[in-house]
Amino acid sequence: MLLLLYTLIIYFGASLASGLFLCAERLTAGQSLIKPKSHCTVCQHPLCWWQLLPLISYPLLRGHCYYCATPIPLAAWVSEIIGGFLGLFIWLTAAAPSFTGLLFAGLFLFSWIDIKQRILLPVLFWPWLITLLLLPHEPLHLTAMLLLVSGLGLFAHFSRGLGSGDVQLLAGIGLLYGFNSTIQILLFACLLAIGGHAFYQHKTIPFIPYLSLGIWLQQLLSFLH
């Protein structure tokens, strides 16, 4: 029974991640989130239900479109695996699953958009943050937010080492987590970004995915302690 429950949770997380990945794809391409239906981006053929099964369809199709044999981006399948893992992680560790679920759902979407366009969309970020603030959670840390906005804002302005989206997200994290935890998250993110620098070489590094990983590590360490 427990195995069935965990399987359903993993599949729910993978399904949500699949939808969020599609949203990121369409938003960065300037397309509607509603129309058209899911289709191959090369041959434009609509996809059948069995070609849209999270975690299953990619290996079933051997990573290629059923109609034109165009390779399907591996990132789509990886996103589903990450979503399934996150779903189970939240279920097993989170004291407030609704808050933590919305937190990571937003971070997941922001990360893919940042990877594709190096941007944090305010039209998505602010409703997400406001909704998080309305959910039950620990007291807000206004001082931490102000310190982070001031310090990181100046750093971003003079060094161009951070984007405005990174500063906004860090300010939101500071408001939710407090100064000490946010500095820990930022440290994790910087170390991970250094490790991932080789993948981007001279390109601008998308920092939001590393911040998201930093938040996950902080959550994991808090649970283990």
Secondary structure, DSSP 8 states (H G I E B T S, - for coil): -HHHHHHHHHHHHHHHHHHHHHHHHHHHTT--SSSS-SB-TTT--B--GGGS-TTTHHHHTTTB-TTT--B--HHHHHHHHHHHHHHHHHHHH-SSHHHHHHHHHHHHHHHHHHHHHS---HHHHHHHHHHHHHSS-S---HHHHHHHHHHHHHHHHHH--S-HHHHHHHHHHHHHH-HHHHHHHHHHHHHHHHHHHHHHTTS----HHHHHHHHHHHHHHHHH-
